[in-house]
Amino acid sequence: MQVFKNIFQFYMQGFKSMTVGKRLWAIIIIKLIILFLVLKLFFFPDLLKTNFKTDEERSNHVIEQLTK
């Protein structure tokens, strides 16, 4: 358990002493959030929910597509 505590403290001290790195990590995190939100909303619509009314219909469709 002491090993994990030492590793955690090592990284915490490293992140606390960063100057430019904090801004870069913030930019990276913001870009990832925007990227995944855009991908989720516009490029991966929930087609099963729009095309089928019940969970049973959705599951039957998926099983049919997988077993073809």
C-alpha positions as CSV (number, residue, x, y, z in Angstrom):
1,M,0.0,0.0,0.0
2,Q,2.9,2.3,0.7
3,V,4.1,1.9,-2.9
4,F,0.8,3.3,-4.3
5,K,0.9,6.2,-1.9
6,N,4.5,7.0,-3.0
7,I,3.5,6.9,-6.7
8,F,0.4,9.1,-6.0
9,Q,2.5,11.7,-4.1
10,F,5.2,11.6,-6.9
11,Y,2.6,12.5,-9.5
12,M,0.8,15.1,-7.3
13,Q,4.1,16.9,-6.7
14,G,4.8,16.9,-10.4
15,F,1.5,18.3,-11.4
16,K,1.6,21.0,-8.7
17,S,5.0,22.2,-9.9
18,M,3.9,22.5,-13.5
19,T,3.5,25.9,-15.0
20,V,2.9,25.5,-18.8
21,G,1.8,21.9,-18.4
22,K,-1.4,22.9,-16.5
23,R,-2.6,25.0,-19.4
24,L,-1.7,22.3,-21.9
25,W,-3.6,19.6,-19.9
26,A,-6.6,22.0,-19.7
27,I,-6.5,22.5,-23.5
28,I,-6.2,18.8,-24.1
29,I,-9.2,17.9,-21.8
30,I,-11.4,20.7,-23.3
31,K,-10.6,19.5,-26.8
32,L,-11.4,15.9,-25.9
33,I,-14.7,16.8,-24.3
34,I,-15.7,18.9,-27.3
35,L,-14.5,16.2,-29.7
36,F,-16.5,13.4,-28.0
37,L,-19.6,15.5,-27.6
38,V,-19.6,16.4,-31.3
39,L,-19.0,12.9,-32.4
40,K,-21.7,11.5,-30.1
41,L,-24.3,14.1,-31.1
42,F,-23.8,14.4,-34.8
43,F,-22.0,11.2,-36.1
44,F,-23.4,8.5,-33.8
45,P,-27.2,9.0,-33.5
46,D,-29.2,6.4,-31.6
47,L,-30.6,4.6,-34.6
48,L,-32.1,1.7,-32.7
49,K,-34.2,4.1,-30.6
50,T,-35.5,6.0,-33.6
51,N,-36.2,2.9,-35.7
52,F,-37.7,0.6,-33.1
53,K,-40.2,1.2,-30.3
54,T,-39.5,-1.5,-27.7
55,D,-36.4,-3.1,-26.3
56,E,-37.6,-6.5,-27.6
57,E,-37.7,-5.2,-31.2
58,R,-34.2,-3.7,-30.8
59,S,-32.8,-6.9,-29.4
60,N,-34.3,-9.0,-32.1
61,H,-32.9,-6.7,-34.8
62,V,-29.4,-6.9,-33.2
63,I,-29.6,-10.6,-33.0
64,E,-30.7,-10.9,-36.6
65,Q,-27.8,-8.7,-37.7
66,L,-25.2,-10.6,-35.7
67,T,-26.4,-14.0,-36.8
68,K,-26.6,-13.3,-40.6
